[in-house]
Amino acid sequence: MSKVKTKQKIKRRRVNFSLEAADAKEVILMGDFNNWNPKRHPMQSDGNGAWNKTVILSPGKHEYKFLIDGEWRVDPQNERICPNSFGTYNSVFNLTEPYPGLAGSNFSER
């Protein structure tokens, strides 16, 4: 009898990242989910100082940072951080299934 492998479909989720940066000219969301590529997730300004970007992510631990006018910044609304290989820190969140929501943080499921 042969074994049949079944693939369980990974439930990807829409996650909205937001940041208050009233004086910023450009904000880019970068993380392990986009290979830290500055061209993948530029954030959109609402014209009132808030920057937003919705991305589709797989469940699991994700590290990210904001690149604000060329300067790296951790998420000021997320106290979960981890050290990176550059001697600074990355913001961290864990997208679990089912998604429990992250009250008090700057990202939410959409």
N, C-alpha and C positions, 0 to 999 in steps of 0.2 A: 504494500500500500504506500503510495507516495504522499508526502506531506504537502499540504497546500498552504502557502503563505498568504495571509490576509493583511492587506494594508489598511491601517486605521487612518482615516482622513484627519489631518491636523486642522483644527478649527482656528483659522486666523481671525483676528479681530481688528476693527478700526479703532485707533487710539489717537486722541487729540492732545497735542502738546501745546501749551500756551506759556507766554512769558510777558511780564510787564517790563518794557524797556523804552520809555518815552523818548529818549534822546538818540536812540539807535537809528542808523541809516540802513543797516542790513543785519539780519539775524538768520543764521543757518543752523538747523538741527542736524547734528552729526552723532553717529553711534555705531555700535557693532552691527546693527540691523541694516546699515547702508554702507558698510565697510569704511566708515569715516570719510566718505566722499562729499566734498563741499558742494558739488553740483546736483546732488540727488534730492535734498530736502530744504530748499530755501523757504523761510517762513514768510507769511503774509501779514502785513500790518493792517490794523483796522482803522488807522488814522488817529487813534486816541491813545497810543502808547502800548497797546496790546498786540502781540505777535502770535500767530497760530499756524499750526500745520497738523494735518491728519495723515497718519500713515497706517498701513495694514501690517500687523505683526503676528508672528507665530507665538504660541505660549512659550514661556521660559524667562530666564533672567536676561535683562538687556542693560547695557551700559551706554550712556549718552552724555553729551555736553552741548552747550550752545556756543556758537562762534558769533560774537557780537562785535561788529565793525573790526574784525580781525583779531579779537582777543577771546581766548577760551574762558568760559564761565560754567561752573556747575549750576544746577538748577537751584535757585534760592528758596523754592517752595518745597524741596524734597530733601529731607535730612539724611536719606539713605545714600551713602557714598562708599566708594572703594578706591584703594590706591591704584594708580596706573604705572606703566613702565617709564613714564617721564618724570616721576617724582611728585606728581600732583594727584588730583582725585577726579574720578568720574562719578556722575550721578547714576544710581541704579534703581531699577524697578523690576518686579517679577510679575509677569503676566501669566496668571494661572487660569485653569479651566475647571469649573466655570468661573468666569471673571467676577471677582468679589467687589470690584470698584476700589478706588483709592481715595477715600475722602480726605480732603485737606491737601491734596497734591495738585500739581498743575496739569495732569493729564487725565483723560476720561475716555471711557468706551463710547463709541458712537454707533 
